[in-house]
Amino acid sequence: MQDDGVPFDDRGLAYGDGVFETVLVRDGRPLLWDAHVARLRRGCERLGIPCPEHDLPAALPGRAGSGLAVLKLIVTRGSGGRGYLPPVEPQPRYRWRVTPFAPRETAWREGVTIRLCDLRLARQPALAGIKHLNRLENVMARREWDDPAIAEGVLLDTEGHVVETTSMNLFWHRAGRWETPALDACGVAGTLREGLRERLPIAVVTAGVDALMQADSLWVGNSVQGLWPVRRLLDARGVERQAWPVPSTSARILQDAAHELLGYPRLTD
Amino acid sequence: MQDDGVPFDDRGLAYGDGVFETVLVRDGRPLLWDAHVARLRRGCERLGIPCPEHDLPAALPGRAGSGLAVLKLIVTRGSGGRGYLPPVEPQPRYRWRVTPFAPRETAWREGVTIRLCDLRLARQPALAGIKHLNRLENVMARREWDDPAIAEGVLLDTEGHVVETTSMNLFWHRAGRWETPALDACGVAGTLREGLRERLPIAVVTAGVDALMQADSLWVGNSVQGLWPVRRLLDARGVERQAWPVPSTSARILQDAAHELLGYPRLTD
């Protein structure tokens, strides 16, 4: 357990047959833990991987020490023979690692530049929403640029709907309400997104890039980094498609809620 | 190397960031080896994984012993930090294992029963054709049945086109010609399929399930098992949709070619 590797015949390696979570840990305490556990279980259930109640609490990073860290937890279906058919009684394999972490505080305040990716996400409802180990689309999309000044890449699906960014969910304020893309055909339902939806009215919408252009403010975030305002949206060739000012205090309501969930500072103080 | 496992931070485990091959080995000699190496390289190139010329010949199973075996070879992008962005200079990791193998000889002669899967393959041209490690769709499809009398499951894509079966390619004879599905939106381009296309005229078609119903004979095959005639096609609820007799000698021309490529017996003798 913990940060051992996996053997050759592990199905997580062979087929990406498993799920993972990336969890912010503060002074040994995992943030949004219930939401992470719930998504992990939902993923295991979808894939038919047994996920015994008693296994997960044991994975808590009790000795992560003080300060901020990130827990990465991987659950695979365990070892298997050749072929896609899972073993009748799979023995899931749990692996995790805790590494120190420092958030990008400047990005909270000043915002980031993001770009549109060329790669389109395939629509696969059977795997949508869960955080499974088949992440080549994200890898391929992230390989499209190497300019460190560009923080994230926006992913559309093959029908042109905005879905997420390479490693974050999208949120925007438009026509007086908060919106976030539907994730029923592809994308990962972030735990921060879940937490925010429980606290604020956020409409789940099916929308194209136009929605981003029309937004008063655009945000990207996840449960590790918190919420970043987007200042510039570039296309895949680097041409600016839209720009936004530093958000006003009143526009930071969603960020305040996100940072409360993660123990990060309110930027409106 | 060889059949060691991989460490926690291997990107093959983390994201399915790699490719694999499954190769029939006879008396220590890999069959269709050039085609396997070509596909592996094509996959690495697509994913941007360096695949040095000198690494692969070293992976040959020189001491596999006599008789039949299967070589499974995995190439991952190697270790990486947290996040989808690949390392600037990835150090790919090669792993392989050789296991004894016995083909299903009865299936060559008498044929098999297959079924239509409920799961539809997502259309992702960026990953189509190559044998990457993101195989959850195959796993999910293969989990749909556990009746050992059903050999394979037919996979359609989300637009209703026939693509492949859970672990084989499809071939059929219809209106006087051989056909196999196009694999430009999803599916794996099998090395046996490549080998057969070099030897016989096989039309690459975009077709629905109707094409299977209209076939004089339907076949499934890969570079490990050879080519099996399909005798019964069931729907996902187990109801027979079509049945075919044992193929006549003249209908076995494709199987003869496949078995010559793999050193398996001609069934027409």
Interface residues (C-beta under 8 A of the other chain):
Chain A: D3 D4 G5 V6 P7 F8 D9 D10 R11 G12 L13 A14 Y15 G16 D17 F20 T22 L47 G48 V70 K72 I74 T76 R82 G83 Y84 L85 P86 R95 R97 T99 L119 A122 R123 Q124 A126 L127 H132 L133 N134 R135 L136 E137 N138 V139 M140 A141 R142 R143 D146 T158 T166 S167 C186
Chain B: D3 D4 G5 V6 P7 F8 D9 D10 R11 G12 L13 A14 Y15 G16 D17 F20 T22 L47 G48 V70 K72 I74 T76 R82 G83 Y84 L85 P86 R95 R97 T99 L119 L121 A122 R123 Q124 A126 L127 H132 L133 N134 R135 L136 E137 N138 V139 M140 A141 R142 R143 D146 T158 T166 S167 C186
